[in-house]
Amino acid sequence: MTDLPKATVKRMIKEVNDELLISNDGLNQIIEETTEVIKKLTEESFKSAKSNKRKTIKTKDITNAKKHFYYIS
């Protein structure tokens, strides 16, 4: 499995608050959890695409899949 780039994730975290600090373990945990969210969102999006007899995930599939996640707005 390919990990998300640490520098990119850290930069995204800094966008929340430039003064924010995060430990290496914390950064690794965020990357792990984010990876799981991407997997689950992809699975739900693909279910939506399949139900519409497609193999390609479209924007509307992602929008439908987001309804399964309370923390994604």
QUIZINOR-V315393 format. One record per residue. OMEGA is omega in degrees with one decimal (999 if undefined). D_LAST is the distance of its C-alpha to the last C-alpha in whole Angstrom. Layout:
omega:OMEGA d_last:D_LAST
omega:OMEGA d_last:D_LAST
This chain:
omega:178.1 d_last:27
omega:176.7 d_last:26
omega:172.4 d_last:24
omega:-179.4 d_last:21
omega:-178.0 d_last:23
omega:-177.9 d_last:24
omega:179.8 d_last:24
omega:-179.9 d_last:21
omega:179.0 d_last:19
omega:178.2 d_last:21
omega:177.9 d_last:21
omega:178.0 d_last:17
omega:179.8 d_last:17
omega:178.1 d_last:20
omega:177.2 d_last:18
omega:178.8 d_last:16
omega:-175.6 d_last:20
omega:-179.6 d_last:23
omega:-176.8 d_last:25
omega:174.8 d_last:23
omega:177.9 d_last:25
omega:178.8 d_last:24
omega:177.6 d_last:27
omega:177.5 d_last:27
omega:178.2 d_last:27
omega:178.2 d_last:23
omega:178.0 d_last:22
omega:179.4 d_last:23
omega:177.5 d_last:21
omega:178.9 d_last:18
omega:179.4 d_last:19
omega:-179.8 d_last:20
omega:178.9 d_last:17
omega:177.3 d_last:15
omega:178.6 d_last:17
omega:178.1 d_last:17
omega:179.1 d_last:13
omega:179.0 d_last:14
omega:-178.1 d_last:17
omega:178.0 d_last:15
omega:177.8 d_last:13
omega:178.7 d_last:16
omega:180.0 d_last:18
omega:178.1 d_last:15
omega:179.6 d_last:15
omega:175.8 d_last:19
omega:178.9 d_last:20
omega:178.9 d_last:18
omega:179.9 d_last:20
omega:-179.9 d_last:23
omega:176.0 d_last:23
omega:175.7 d_last:23
omega:176.7 d_last:26
omega:173.5 d_last:25
omega:-177.6 d_last:25
omega:176.6 d_last:23
omega:177.6 d_last:19
omega:-179.2 d_last:17
omega:-178.0 d_last:14
omega:176.9 d_last:14
omega:178.3 d_last:15
omega:177.6 d_last:12
omega:177.2 d_last:10
omega:-178.5 d_last:12
omega:-179.4 d_last:11
omega:-180.0 d_last:7
omega:-179.9 d_last:9
omega:-176.9 d_last:11
omega:-178.4 d_last:8
omega:-175.5 d_last:8
omega:176.4 d_last:6
omega:-179.2 d_last:4
omega:999 d_last:0
